[in-house]
Amino acid sequence: MRISHLSLIIVSLAALAQSCFAQNAAQTATTLAPEIIFINGAIYTGEGFAEDQPQTVQAMAIVNGKVVAVGSNDAIRRLANPKTVVRDLKSVHAYLFPGFNDAHTHLGSAGRTKLNVDLTGVRSLDDMLSKLKTFADSAPAGHWLTGGNWDHTLWATRQLPTRHDLDKVTGDHPTFLGRIDGHIAVANSAALKAAGVTGATMPPLGGAIDLDAHGEPTGILRESAKELVAKVIPAPTHEDRRKGDALVIDDAVSHGVTSAQDFSDWEDFLVYEEMERQGALKIRISEWLPFKAPLSDLLKMRAHHDANDPMLHTGMLKGFMDGSLGSRTAAMKTPFSDDPGNSGLPQYSQAELNAMTAERAQAGFQIGFHAIGDKAAAMALEAFSVAHADQLLQRNLQSTQSMNGIGPCRPAGQPYEIWDEKIPCPAKGEASTPAWTAPRNRIEHAQVVDPADIPRFKELGVIASMQPNHLLTDMNWAEDRLGPQRAAYSYAWKAFLDAGVPLAFGTDYPVEPITPFRGLYAAVTRMNEAGTKTYFPENKLTRGQALYAYTQGSAYAEFAEKHKGKLAPGYDADFVLVDRDLYKVDAPAILGAKIVETYVAGKRVYAGAH
C-alpha cells in the first residue's frame, strides 16, 4: 500500500507539473505577442534611479496593461506579431520615463477653483479685485463667489485683503476665497452675515478670526475658523463636480501624472467611481479619508470600494496638525522670527491626537499628518510612537495567545520587529502566518523639522512626503519667517535621505501647479526659477534621487512599489514621453520640459502637439 500510495503521489505531481508547464507556455505565448512595442528609444526603466546610475534600454513591450519585456530593439522586435503596434521613439523625438506619481493632491478643490474664481498668480490686490469684479458682474444675483488661490506674498504690499476690499466689487454676492495654501480665507461682509460671524463670535479650537481696531472681523478666517463660513456655502451639484474633476484630471495627464494620491471630498470619490464605471477615469487614484471622521464612518468608507482595484481605491487617513508658513499658522516650537508673539495654531492637544491615532492605527489604517512646523512634526511623531507601542502590545498579546493555540505565533523568545513579513510558528514549524506589517505612516510636507527629530522618522518607519516645488514660492520669505538657523534645516530633502528616511514627492495641487518638472528642478537646484537665488544648497538632490522620489518613492508610500513606479516585467505600463532627456539637459531646461504623450495601463490618455 505504501508503494502504491507513493506512486500515486508521483503521478499526481507529474500531472500537476505538466499542467503548470502548459499554463506557463500559454502565458509565454501571450507575452510573445505584445499589443504595442516601443523601439529606437532612450527608455529609462527606473532601475538605478536611487543610486543615480539609471538603466536605459532601447525597447519595451506591453500586453494587458503591463510591461512584459524591456531590452534591445532586436530582442523586443522578435516578440511582435502582425497585430502588434510598433512605435518608433525617434519619430517623435521623445524620451520615455516611468509615469509620475503625485503623492499629494487635492483634485476636487482644484476642479472647483477652475469653475469659480481662480486667482492663481495675481500680482496685486487691484488685479485680484479686477478678476473678482469680472466674475461678479456675470454671475446670477445672490450667487456665491468661491474659489481663490490668491497669494498676498506675491504683492508689493504683502498685506492681506479684507472684507471691505471685496465689498467694493462683489455687490450682493456672498464671497469666500481661500488663500493658495488653503489655510486662511477672506470673506466679504455678505458671507460673514450669512454665517452669523461677528466680532463676538468665538473661533473653534485651532482657528482664529482676525479683528480690526474696532473689534470687528476683517474678513480673514484662519484654519478651522474657515468652516464657520464654508459650512453655509451651497454644495456644488454632481454635474459641477464631474465637470471640475474631469478638467483637473485632464490637467494631470497633460503634465505626465499617471497616479495621484488625493484628498478630496467623498462626493468627489463617488464621481471618480462613476468615471471608472464609464471608462473615463484616466489616472490611478488612491483617495485619502479624513482622519477626524468617526471611526465607524471611516470603516464604512473603506469597505465601500474594492481595496485592490488598481485604478481607484481608498488609502490613508489625512489629518492636519497645523497650517502653513505663508499664513503664519504653522505650529512652531518657538515663535516666528517675523512675528515674535505667534507660534502658530496646533489643531490638536497631544493627548487627543495620541488617542485618535492609536484607535485608527489599530483598525489597520495608514495615517498621514499634514505638518509644516517643527512642533507639528514632533506632535505627529509622538502620536505615531504611541500608536506603534499599542500595536506592538497587541502583537505580543496575539503571540501569547498563539502559544496557547489561539492565534498567530513566533519562535519563543524571538522579539517582534516592525518590518517582519511573517511570524513562524514555534513548535512544529508549520506554515507561517502573515504578521502585522509596518503601516508606513507619513508626515505630509515636513517643511520645518527639528534636526533632533529626523532620526525618529527612521526609527518609526515614517515616510517624508514632501513637495519640493513649494520652495520655489516660499524661498522669497521663508528665511524671514524662520530666521537663518531654522531656515537652514527647512525643506531638508537630503537630510532625510541621509538619515535613511523614505521620500515621496508631489505637488500639493492646486496650491502649486501639478507639473512635476517644477519640483524636479527645485529638488536638484534649490534655486528660484530665474536662477538668481539659492536656498541652502546642501540639501539638494541628484536627478536620480528626485526622479525616484517622484516615482518609486511615491509608489512605496501607497504600498504599490511591487507593481508601480518603474518599467520592468510585471509592472504597470504607466509611462510618459518627454520632449527632452531629464537626466542630461541643463537643470534650467527641466522647467521647460513638455509631455509628448502619457500612458496609463498601456493606453494613451494624453497626446500633445508633435
Summary of the structure (lengths in Angstrom):
residues: 610
radius of gyration: 26.5
end to end distance: 74.3
largest distance: 100.4
contacts: 2106
relative contact order: 0.12
helix: 38%
strand: 21%
